Amino acid sequence: MKTIVDSVRTILTILVVVGRPSSLSPNLGAAASEVGPEDGVSFGGGGGQRFLIEGKVSIPYTTDQDWVPTTRVVLDGGQYLGFLKNDGSFTASVPSGSYTIDIAHPFYVFDSIRVDITSKGKIRARRLNNIQPSLVLTIPYPLKIKAKGRASYFQQREQWRITDFLFSPMVLTMFLPFVLLMILPKLINTQDPETQREMQQTMGILNPKQSLPELSEVFTKIFGGGNNAKKAAKSKPAKKRS
Amino acid sequence: MNTLDFSIIFQFAILLFDRNIQCLYEDQAGTFDWRQQYVGRAQFVEYIQGGQSGTRIIVGTEQNVVAAINGKNGQIGWRQVLEKGPSGHINDLKVSGNYVVTASAGGEHIRCFNAISGSLHWESSIPGALPSHPASIQIHGSDLVAVLSYDRIVAYNIEAGNELWSLALTDSTKVKYSYLAFSEEVLYAVGISDRSHVSLNSVRLDGTEKTSRSVAAVWIASDNKCSILKGSHLVCVDKNSGILQILSLANGVNFAPLVLQDVKVDYNKVSFPNLQLLGDPHSPAVIAVEVGDQEYVLVAVENGKARVVKHLPKVAALQVMGMGEQWLLLTARRSDNTDVLNVFGSDLLTGSPVHELSHSIKYPIHHGNPQRLYGTLSKLRDGSSGLSLLTCGEDHSLVLLTHSGKALWTREEALASILSVEMVDLPVSQIMAKMEDEFGTNDNILQMFLKRFSTQLSQLWTFALQLKHRLRIPRQHHAGGSISETERMSEEDSDDDEGLDETYLTRDEFNLHKIIVVVTGPGKVFGLDSNTGVSIWKTFYPSLGTFHRIDRDVLLLFVQRTTAHFPHQPVCTVLGKDKVSGLPIMFSFHPITGLPSESAPSEGRRLNYKIVNAVMLTQMDEHFLHPIVVMDSEKKFHVYPQSDVDLVKQFSASLFMFTTDIETGIITGYGVELDKKQQLIGNPLWTVDTNRNLQAITKVVTKRALEHVHSQGIVLEDRSVQYKYLNPNLIAVLTEGEEAQQKASAFFSVYLIDGVTGNLVFHCTHKKSKGPIQLMHSENWIVYNYWNQKQRRMELAVLELYEGTRQSNATAFTSFHPPPPPIVMRQAYIFPGHISALATTITEKGITSKQLLFALETGGVLGLPKLLIDPRRPEVLSQEAREEGLVPYLPELPRPADHIINYHQSVFNIHGIHTAPAGLESTSLVLCYGLDLFYTRVMPSKMFDVLKEDFDYFFISSVLIGMIVVSVITQRLAVRKALNRAWK
């Protein structure tokens, strides 16, 4: 994983992207050369032999045929186009070369495909992989393209739910003590002398007031004793502020 | 496996930046955005009558679109956009039954569409077709389709789509076969051999050749216009002499000439007579010859002889149609510069008028003259026949006129060819203007008090009105984003009502409501309401033609004065060239009302020299008007308005201009000087030769003058500042070429040149890469895309320029004392898709982070934050980089669906994106234009300056009220308790 990422990185960080098929596995390089890159293929349109790319698009999520006329098969960003017949099939006549196929529909998303045609007319289809163009993951030809799903163009709006409200920190900090203060005393019968005694005991444990000195007293002891120390402590932040 | 890992990383990256960018909620769709779909200028129009779906009008257009338009309301029933450019150009379109057959690119694509649904029925391709040689189609009976291409005739069965036969034509290298016609059971193919002869081939319906002969015609040229009349006669016009030549296809040996001079046509005026075939194949053999401007001659042909039937002076458009057994001639003419179109119907053969078909119909002046008519008759309930007439106007509009004297619907197809866009602020409301007025006067206190009191009262009143309006609006907007692009007549009537509502066309709170001024190819200028997309005004300038620059048409639009300078009126100026003389022409108008501006002549200001360059100065004169400076081919400068010459002279020392010569590949920079006669003249200062032999200049991109850069630099992790190289004079020049040694290996270069000194700031070359390249230049960065031939993928490169840790001149940038060569940071990314237009958002103060907008060929407009297209994205995310907020480098950019700003409102063939700032810093207004229009607002850093639109007012106020109520109640309870205790 890491090596491949690194090799792609080095290729890409150089702005003039120099392809380095050697850094990829030699088998893949051979596979690519068998198909033949664009070199030697005329793209002028007209002239030259043309080959037919065939395929069929289907959307399993819908039963009606309304999607057919609004779907376009876009080859190489619109250089060639395919239009769908009623059954979802399409053809596109192109010269030999390598083409990316995108299915454009407003509501559904499809996987992009690359189709390679040799000069003899041998056709091979594979999943489009922009990062490693020579990696071949063939898919059956003639193409059978299924919609991946509906495109989620929109964010989900947050809905107001009672649980969200109740468990929000604000509510928890505000209402929980309130509940404890109001309801707990009611639960315990404060009139009962036994419980009163019990409570006093527990309070005594919780509030060891007698043993600990008051916080304010501690401060007065510290600062009241030496005026110099107090002044020094106060002047420091003042300086910083200026 | 690896791809899987990558996708996981992508998702992580998406999560990272997802928080920073505004995405739409589903209920927001259509609230502030709108889309309009167009078809373009109609070339072929066919009617399909009746059926379940009513009357449908099938059109084939110059913009390579085949579409069906609903005859009732003018909306698009279905639309298929064919390939861009010549490979999708529609040569011919024919309708038979429920099928539409089109031939494009000389027969490379023969397609048959279902006329009801718009889906493809079958398609085929003729081998050896040449895109430069237009194909033609003929349909015989109800099943045979014959297509004539460069060197053969191919016949198909229309139902099954199978090829029935194919016949090669002889000598196709010399003979240009262009005309095809059926006559009974014979198919004729006619070819023209330049200055020599005409070849006639007749073919039987089973594909066997019957005869092949040629007729001498020395006068004929291959670009001659000919027509085949009723499958029996070939009619050509000899361009030089203006003689009509007629040949019978079946047995004609020689062309029979018909001298049109007999009809007393002033032949000196006729430059190039056009032939227009009238009527359907069953109508009498009559042809209309356009002999002059709005002047026609009707010629009837019988047995190889022709005779002039009628001379029709002053007719804009005409058509022949059948009514029962009768053949009728319809002519249309605008009655002198009024909104009325006079339609006359007459019997074709006898010439007697038919009153049923003669109407005066309202046809607004902004459509220009009708160019073509397509009439149909329908039986009305009372037994009389009603006429509905589709007109294609000079402004590319399609208007369906009815016998009631009104337009049923109008399609403004000019908007499919927008060339320039500006968004103009609306003026402040009268009350606001009055408020500001207050500060200038010297009234006494009582007057001032009364004035203030009255303005504030009226402010309250308008607020109440607005509240009422706002309560009414949501119901109107219920239809969501489906604003119809057709303006029905009722809407046009309501335009007058809108005029009454004065507050509508005033600036809103956040200046989000604007007028979008668009200039279109046919010379029609629109003022669109940015909230709804409806045109508020439209003006047609019939003489306004376009400049042609590199690969596209150009019309320049300047906002010379904005609405900010009350009481001065705002002024917009459009600069183009005269369609006839080819000399520059300028029109000035008020951008809010569309009326011609008072200071400029309404028929346009004609300039009598060849224009080389035109710019609008950023400086203003004493009337707050930005002067336009035009350089002519003799390097003289002209200033408009002329009174501002002194101002320009004052600034001449700091005024520089550059010109790009595409032919020679030389860029020249000029300074402005005064010659002996005290006239402004250009002084060449520098030249840059891009070496035309190797490469051609394809793009020159400057920065937008309006742009503000808020921060001068970026803070690095060590707290030092990297200052941006903000050279306002920097121009980016793109050149493309082919490698000489290697076959089919393209390269391109990017040059960054200082526009004042000609200093080459930076230069880089991409090998084995080709266009189409889109380049964007903003702040201190440049982004462009290209096709990597080697890796066969689209890549996006970014350059960022920095001065370094020291800024050489903090107050102003000067090109004469430039800082040391900038540090250039660059990186490339894989872009998952093909880009047809590229733009960046612009905001009022430039504080909001930038978002890049990509119009994709698949119909979406993708908005990605600049953060992702940053050359400093590190390979390994260190602590420092994380502190700076950098996203780790990933080779491929993501394309998440929720960043498609036009969601499912796909738009096609977008060739430009215009962005404009709104009054809110967070918001940028976007108009994507091409075949379709899409307008929206984008918030690249979310709406940080306004409460979120889903802010829960109800919850907050209910909590507040609840608290108050509770406190009041508890107080009372406490009082009662205290009282009770006191009593105990």
Boltz contact constraints between the chains, C-beta under 6 A:
constraints:
  - contact:
      token1: [A, 1]
      token2: [B, 5]
      max_distance: 6.0
  - contact:
      token1: [A, 4]
      token2: [B, 2]
      max_distance: 6.0
  - contact:
      token1: [A, 8]
      token2: [B, 891]
      max_distance: 6.0
  - contact:
      token1: [A, 9]
      token2: [B, 875]
      max_distance: 6.0
  - contact:
      token1: [A, 12]
      token2: [B, 828]
      max_distance: 6.0
  - contact:
      token1: [A, 12]
      token2: [B, 891]
      max_distance: 6.0
  - contact:
      token1: [A, 15]
      token2: [B, 797]
      max_distance: 6.0
  - contact:
      token1: [A, 15]
      token2: [B, 826]
      max_distance: 6.0
  - contact:
      token1: [A, 15]
      token2: [B, 828]
      max_distance: 6.0
  - contact:
      token1: [A, 16]
      token2: [B, 766]
      max_distance: 6.0
  - contact:
      token1: [A, 16]
      token2: [B, 767]
      max_distance: 6.0
  - contact:
      token1: [A, 17]
      token2: [B, 788]
      max_distance: 6.0
  - contact:
      token1: [A, 17]
      token2: [B, 828]
      max_distance: 6.0
  - contact:
      token1: [A, 19]
      token2: [B, 790]
      max_distance: 6.0
  - contact:
      token1: [A, 19]
      token2: [B, 791]
      max_distance: 6.0
  - contact:
      token1: [A, 38]
      token2: [B, 789]
      max_distance: 6.0
  - contact:
      token1: [A, 39]
      token2: [B, 744]
      max_distance: 6.0
  - contact:
      token1: [A, 45]
      token2: [B, 87]
      max_distance: 6.0
  - contact:
      token1: [A, 46]
      token2: [B, 130]
      max_distance: 6.0
  - contact:
      token1: [A, 46]
      token2: [B, 131]
      max_distance: 6.0
  - contact:
      token1: [A, 68]
      token2: [B, 119]
      max_distance: 6.0
  - contact:
      token1: [A, 69]
      token2: [B, 78]
      max_distance: 6.0
  - contact:
      token1: [A, 69]
      token2: [B, 117]
      max_distance: 6.0
  - contact:
      token1: [A, 69]
      token2: [B, 118]
      max_distance: 6.0
  - contact:
      token1: [A, 69]
      token2: [B, 119]
      max_distance: 6.0
  - contact:
      token1: [A, 74]
      token2: [B, 857]
      max_distance: 6.0
  - contact:
      token1: [A, 74]
      token2: [B, 858]
      max_distance: 6.0
  - contact:
      token1: [A, 77]
      token2: [B, 834]
      max_distance: 6.0
  - contact:
      token1: [A, 77]
      token2: [B, 857]
      max_distance: 6.0
  - contact:
      token1: [A, 78]
      token2: [B, 84]
      max_distance: 6.0
  - contact:
      token1: [A, 78]
      token2: [B, 857]
      max_distance: 6.0
  - contact:
      token1: [A, 81]
      token2: [B, 83]
      max_distance: 6.0
  - contact:
      token1: [A, 83]
      token2: [B, 120]
      max_distance: 6.0
  - contact:
      token1: [A, 85]
      token2: [B, 120]
      max_distance: 6.0
  - contact:
      token1: [A, 86]
      token2: [B, 119]
      max_distance: 6.0
  - contact:
      token1: [A, 93]
      token2: [B, 125]
      max_distance: 6.0
  - contact:
      token1: [A, 98]
      token2: [B, 792]
      max_distance: 6.0
  - contact:
      token1: [A, 102]
      token2: [B, 858]
      max_distance: 6.0
  - contact:
      token1: [A, 104]
      token2: [B, 858]
      max_distance: 6.0
  - contact:
      token1: [A, 104]
      token2: [B, 859]
      max_distance: 6.0
  - contact:
      token1: [A, 106]
      token2: [B, 904]
      max_distance: 6.0
  - contact:
      token1: [A, 106]
      token2: [B, 906]
      max_distance: 6.0
  - contact:
      token1: [A, 107]
      token2: [B, 904]
      max_distance: 6.0
  - contact:
      token1: [A, 130]
      token2: [B, 793]
      max_distance: 6.0
  - contact:
      token1: [A, 130]
      token2: [B, 830]
      max_distance: 6.0
  - contact:
      token1: [A, 130]
      token2: [B, 892]
      max_distance: 6.0
  - contact:
      token1: [A, 131]
      token2: [B, 891]
      max_distance: 6.0
  - contact:
      token1: [A, 131]
      token2: [B, 892]
      max_distance: 6.0
  - contact:
      token1: [A, 133]
      token2: [B, 791]
      max_distance: 6.0
  - contact:
      token1: [A, 133]
      token2: [B, 792]
      max_distance: 6.0
  - contact:
      token1: [A, 151]
      token2: [B, 897]
      max_distance: 6.0
  - contact:
      token1: [A, 152]
      token2: [B, 897]
      max_distance: 6.0
  - contact:
      token1: [A, 153]
      token2: [B, 897]
      max_distance: 6.0
  - contact:
      token1: [A, 153]
      token2: [B, 898]
      max_distance: 6.0
  - contact:
      token1: [A, 153]
      token2: [B, 900]
      max_distance: 6.0
  - contact:
      token1: [A, 153]
      token2: [B, 903]
      max_distance: 6.0
  - contact:
      token1: [A, 154]
      token2: [B, 24]
      max_distance: 6.0
  - contact:
      token1: [A, 154]
      token2: [B, 25]
      max_distance: 6.0
  - contact:
      token1: [A, 154]
      token2: [B, 26]
      max_distance: 6.0
  - contact:
      token1: [A, 155]
      token2: [B, 23]
      max_distance: 6.0
  - contact:
      token1: [A, 155]
      token2: [B, 25]
      max_distance: 6.0
  - contact:
      token1: [A, 157]
      token2: [B, 25]
      max_distance: 6.0
